[in-house]
């Protein structure tokens, strides 16, 4: 056997769709168990071969339920909502976790996880908001952002100005006036990537509260997400962005409730309708944190050779 053959290793990967709606749609993530044995370079290679927006690697943790590392095909990412939901849904399904509270260890600290009736919820932090007037310090204007989406101020929801929101990661959240505007957005991926680099964004989360044609009772907003900086032209479900959006719905649009249902994925080139549930932790009317979650479903198993 040659040296190169001796070094090859087969890695089992589960493909789990997170935030599925009625058992279909959702956003696929790779899930790799027993990942303590892999180096960072190997994890990146595995993520590249899996070829999805994110792959989660499960290792032992001395402080939390598990340690989770997330890789896109081109880099490590600190957190990933849909891959977290996919992982914990799968681990619950195979009996590694029961309903109740657990946690994940990440590169920038622990996060609480709640499992309940086949759904997984992850903790995010209280929001901070950075208005467009402050983006100029980093060489970005509101006009730059609108141009990168091929929209104008006339296309915006007059009730909410675009804002950078952080509940653990940076997203620009943009409210547009109706579903037609949302559907017709033509993103300039290069421009979005350049702006994301300047503002240290995961990406953009574009939404409308016009859900009249969604056919979904109880949906509070319909969304699209673009994150070319992380190799994601458009994503079907983004838990880490739904959290910031729920904060905007509560704090900016003054929808004073604690639970929101967010739809995503319907306007992709290949539609994959998804649903994300966000519950805000409120104290005296202020958001102190939140939990975002949904259901996961195993779609298939792969074996990757490295």
C-alpha positions, -999 to +999 in steps of 0.1 A: +000+000+000+013+034-009+019+061+017-009+082+002-033+053+005-023+047+041-032+083+050-067+083+035-095+084+060-133+079+055-154+105+073-191+097+079-213+129+073-250+133+080-268+158+059-295+173+081-319+200+070-326+226+097-357+247+101-378+223+080-414+232+074-438+203+076-409+179+072-397+195+039-375+224+028-351+238+053-314+245+051-290+216+048-259+213+069-232+187+072-228+171+107-196+152+116-195+133+149-164+124+169-145+152+153-117+155+180-095+135+157-095+161+129-072+191+125-085+225+115-071+220+080-089+186+078-122+201+089-119+228+062-112+201+036-142+180+048-164+211+046-152+218+011-159+182+000-194+183+016-200+215-003-228+229+018-229+265+032-218+251+066-206+218+082-206+213+120-180+192+138-189+177+171-162+171+197-161+165+234-163+195+258-152+197+294-175+227+300-206+222+278-228+194+264-206+193+232-180+214+215-191+226+180-168+239+153-183+254+121-167+256+087-180+270+054-162+258+022-137+286+026-133+295+063-141+288+099-172+307+113-178+314+150-215+304+150-240+289+126-276+288+135-289+262+111-259+239+116-265+241+154-302+232+150-292+204+126-267+190+150-287+190+181-318+177+163-297+148+150-281+141+184-315+141+200-328+117+174-300+092+180-304+095+218-274+115+228-295+143+243-330+142+259-354+172+261-343+200+283-314+224+286-278+217+274-251+239+258-225+242+231-189+253+234-178+275+205-146+294+197-160+326+213-178+311+243-206+289+255-242+291+242-273+276+258-294+251+238-329+239+246-344+207+232-382+204+232-405+181+213-383+176+183-372+212+181-338+227+191-333+263+202-301+282+205-292+312+226-282+346+212-272+378+230-291+410+236-290+432+204-268+461+197-277+484+168-254+504+145-272+528+122-261+536+086-248+570+097-220+551+116-211+528+087-194+558+070-165+554+094-158+521+077-162+534+042-198+522+036-229+543+029-265+534+029-265+541-008-238+515-013-259+489+005-290+497-015-270+497-048-256+462-039-292+450-038-304+469-069-330+488-049-337+524-040-350+542-009-384+540-025-383+502-021-378+504+017-404+500+044-407+536+056-411+524+092-376+509+096-343+522+083-316+496+074-295+489+105-266+467+115-276+444+143-254+421+164-267+393+187-234+375+184-227+382+147-231+412+125-260+414+100-274+443+081-311+440+084-331+457+056-369+461+056-385+464+021-421+474+014-436+443+000-431+407-012-427+417-049-398+439-039-382+411-019-387+386-047-372+409-073-340+418-055-309+412-077-279+410-054-245+421-065-225+394-047-191+412-052-204+444-038-221+427-009-188+408-002-168+440-002-192+457+022-193+427+044-155+428+047-156+465+056-183+461+083-173+425+094-207+411+085-219+376+081-242+391+055-275+408+047-310+398+059-337+414+038-373+411+050-409+423+046-438+421+070-460+418+039-468+381+042-503+382+026-494+357-002-472+335+020-501+312+028-488+308+063-509+317+093-488+334+120-458+343+099-444+377+110-419+383+083-406+367+050-369+370+043-339+365+021-303+362+032-270+368+013-236+361+026-210+359-002-182+366+023-188+331+036-194+315+002-232+317+005-249+334-024-283+328-008-293+307+022-326+289+029-327+295+066-305+315+089-311+312+126-283+337+135-300+363+113-336+356+124-326+366+159-315+401+149-346+404+128-369+395+157-352+423+177-359+448+149-395+437+147-399+443+185-377+474+190-380+493+157-414+482+143-428+481+179-444+447+175-446+441+212-447+404+216-420+378+226-424+351+199-419+355+162-422+332+132-398+339+104-401+324+069-372+321+045-361+303+014-393+307-007-377+332-032-345+313-039-337+301-074-345+266-061-371+273-034-366+256+000-393+271+023-381+272+059-395+284+092-376+298+122-391+305+156-376+332+178-385+338+214-372+370+230-362+372+267-377+405+279-372+424+311-391+457+316-397+457+278-360+454+269-345+424+251-320+407+274-313+377+250-332+354+228-336+318+216-339+309+179-348+275+167-367+250+146-369+214+135-342+193+119-345+163+096-318+139+084-319+138+046-290+115+038-257+101+048-224+106+030-188+093+033-161+118+026-125+106+019-097+128+031 
